[in-house]
Amino acid sequence: MASEASSPAAPRAPGAPRQGDVRERLLDAAYAAVVAGGWARMRMADIAANAGVSRQTLYNEFGTKEGLLQAVVIREADRFLDRTEAIVSGHPGDPAEAVREAALWTLRASAENPLVRAVITGEGELLPVLTTRSRPLHLALQERMNAYLRRHHPRLGERGEVLVEVSARLMVSYVVSPTDPEVAASRVEAVARALTGPVRENA
C-alpha cells in the first residue's frame, strides 16, 4: 500500500501531504491524546486515524508508541528552547546570568504547560520520558544548547559542554520535582558560574 509519506525520489501526487505535514499532524494527534489523558488507551491506529494517515506511515515515521511520545516531548522542548535562546541572547556578556534568566522562565512556563503537566501527573507510562528513559530528550537538548554556545560563546570550549549537560539535567530534574522557581534558578546560576569561571564576553 502506498504511504502518504513518499520517498524523496518519488513524485508527490497532487494534493498529497508533504512529509513535514504528515509528521506534524501525527505529533499533534499524539499531543492531543497525552493532554486529554488518553495516552494509555490510545492505539497507534487511533493516532494515525486522528492524523488522517495510515498506521504504516505512523510506524515508518516513529517506530513505536514510545518513539512517538519521545518526539512529542522533544518538539515541546524545542519550543521552550526557542524562547530561552531569545532570553540568553539578551545577556551576551555573562553566560551564568543568562542561564539563570532562561532557567527561571523555563520553570515558570513548564508549570503551566499542558503537556508537561500531563506527563508529570498523568498515566504511569508517560513520566519515564523525563526520568528513566529521558536520554533522547537530554541528547536533543544538549545538541541544540551546545550549538548555541559554539556560535555565541566559543571561548567557553569544553566548559560550555559541561555547562550544557549539567544545566539540562538540573532543569529536567526541577521540572519533574518542582520547587520555588527563584530558588531553583539561583542554584542553576551558581552551578553555571562555577563552571564558566570569570569568562565574560561581548556579543
C-alpha positions in Angstrom: 0.0 0.0 0.0 1.4 3.4 -0.9 2.3 5.6 2.1 1.3 9.2 2.5 5.0 9.9 3.2 6.6 9.4 -0.2 10.3 8.8 -0.6 12.2 12.0 -1.7 12.8 10.5 -5.1 9.2 9.7 -5.8 6.9 12.3 -7.2 4.2 13.5 -4.9 0.6 13.0 -6.0 -1.4 16.3 -6.4 -2.9 17.2 -3.0 -0.8 14.6 -1.1 0.6 15.9 2.2 4.2 16.7 2.4 6.4 14.7 4.7 6.7 17.5 7.2 2.9 18.0 7.2 2.4 14.3 7.9 4.9 14.3 10.8 3.3 17.4 12.3 -0.2 16.0 12.1 1.0 12.8 13.8 2.7 14.8 16.6 -0.4 17.0 17.0 -2.6 13.9 17.3 -0.3 12.4 19.9 0.0 15.7 21.8 -3.8 15.8 22.0 -4.0 12.3 23.3 -1.4 12.9 26.0 -3.0 16.2 27.2 -6.5 14.7 27.2 -5.3 11.9 29.5 -6.0 9.1 27.0 -2.5 8.0 26.1 -2.5 4.6 27.7 -5.8 3.7 25.9 -4.8 5.2 22.6 -3.6 2.7 19.9 -1.2 3.6 17.2 -4.1 3.0 14.7 -6.2 5.6 16.6 -3.5 8.2 16.4 -2.9 7.6 12.7 -6.6 7.8 12.1 -6.9 11.1 14.0 -4.0 12.5 11.9 -5.6 11.3 8.7 -2.7 9.0 7.7 -2.2 5.2 7.6 -0.9 3.2 10.5 2.1 2.1 8.5 3.0 5.7 7.9 3.0 6.3 11.7 5.2 3.3 12.3 7.6 4.3 9.4 7.9 7.8 11.0 8.3 7.0 14.7 8.8 3.2 15.0 7.0 2.7 18.3 4.5 4.3 20.5 7.2 5.4 22.9 9.2 6.8 19.9 6.2 8.9 19.1 5.9 10.1 22.7 9.6 11.0 22.8 9.2 13.0 19.6 6.2 14.9 21.1 8.3 15.8 24.2 11.3 16.8 22.1 9.2 19.0 19.9 7.8 20.8 23.0 11.3 21.1 24.4 12.4 22.8 21.1 9.6 25.3 21.6 10.9 26.1 25.0 14.4 26.4 23.6 13.2 28.9 21.0 12.2 31.2 23.9 15.2 30.5 26.1 17.6 31.3 23.3 16.0 34.7 22.9 16.4 35.3 26.7 20.0 34.2 26.7 20.7 36.5 23.7 19.7 39.4 25.9 22.6 38.6 28.3 25.6 38.3 25.9 28.3 39.1 28.4 27.5 36.8 31.3 26.6 33.1 30.5 25.8 32.3 34.1 23.3 35.2 34.4 21.8 34.2 31.0 21.4 30.6 32.3 19.6 31.9 35.4 17.1 34.0 33.4 16.5 31.2 31.0 16.0 28.7 33.9 13.6 31.0 35.7 11.4 31.4 32.6 11.5 27.7 31.8 10.5 26.6 35.3 7.6 29.1 35.4 6.4 28.2 31.9 6.7 24.5 32.5 4.4 24.7 35.5 1.7 26.0 33.2 2.4 23.8 30.2 -0.4 21.3 29.4 2.0 18.7 28.0 4.4 18.9 30.9 1.6 18.7 33.5 0.1 15.7 31.7 3.4 13.9 31.6 4.2 14.5 35.3 0.8 14.0 36.8 -0.8 11.6 34.3 -0.5 8.0 33.4 2.4 5.9 34.6 3.9 5.2 31.2 4.4 9.0 30.5 6.8 10.0 33.2 9.8 7.8 32.2 10.3 10.1 29.1 11.5 12.7 31.7 13.2 10.2 34.1 14.4 6.7 33.4 14.1 6.9 29.6 15.0 10.6 29.2 18.2 10.0 27.1 16.6 11.1 23.8 15.4 14.3 25.4 18.7 15.1 27.0 20.6 14.4 23.8 18.2 16.7 21.8 18.5 19.5 24.4 22.3 19.2 24.6 22.8 19.2 20.9 20.9 22.4 20.4 22.3 24.2 23.5 25.8 23.3 22.5 25.3 24.6 19.0 24.1 27.9 20.6 27.2 28.2 22.8 29.5 27.4 20.0 28.0 30.3 18.0 27.8 32.8 20.8 30.3 31.8 23.5 33.1 29.9 21.6 35.7 30.7 24.3 33.9 28.5 26.8 35.1 25.5 24.8 34.8 22.3 26.9 33.4 24.2 29.9 30.5 25.1 27.7 29.7 21.4 27.0 29.9 20.6 30.7 27.7 23.6 31.5 25.1 22.4 29.0 25.0 18.9 30.2 24.7 19.8 33.9 22.2 22.6 33.3 20.0 20.4 31.1 19.9 17.7 33.7 19.3 20.1 36.5 16.4 21.7 34.6 14.7 18.4 33.8 15.1 17.4 37.4 13.5 20.6 38.7 10.7 20.3 36.1 9.9 16.8 37.3 10.1 17.7 41.0 9.0 21.4 41.1 10.4 23.8 43.7 10.4 27.5 44.1 11.5 28.8 40.6 13.6 31.7 42.0 15.5 29.4 44.3 16.0 26.7 41.6 17.1 29.3 39.0 19.6 30.8 41.5 21.1 27.3 42.1 21.4 26.7 38.4 23.1 30.1 38.1 25.5 29.2 40.9 26.5 25.9 39.1 26.8 27.8 35.8 29.1 30.4 37.4 31.3 27.8 39.0 31.7 26.0 35.6 32.2 29.1 33.5 34.5 30.9 35.9 35.3 34.6 35.2 34.7 34.4 31.5 32.8 37.4 30.2 32.4 38.0 26.5 31.0 40.8 24.3 28.2 40.0 21.8 
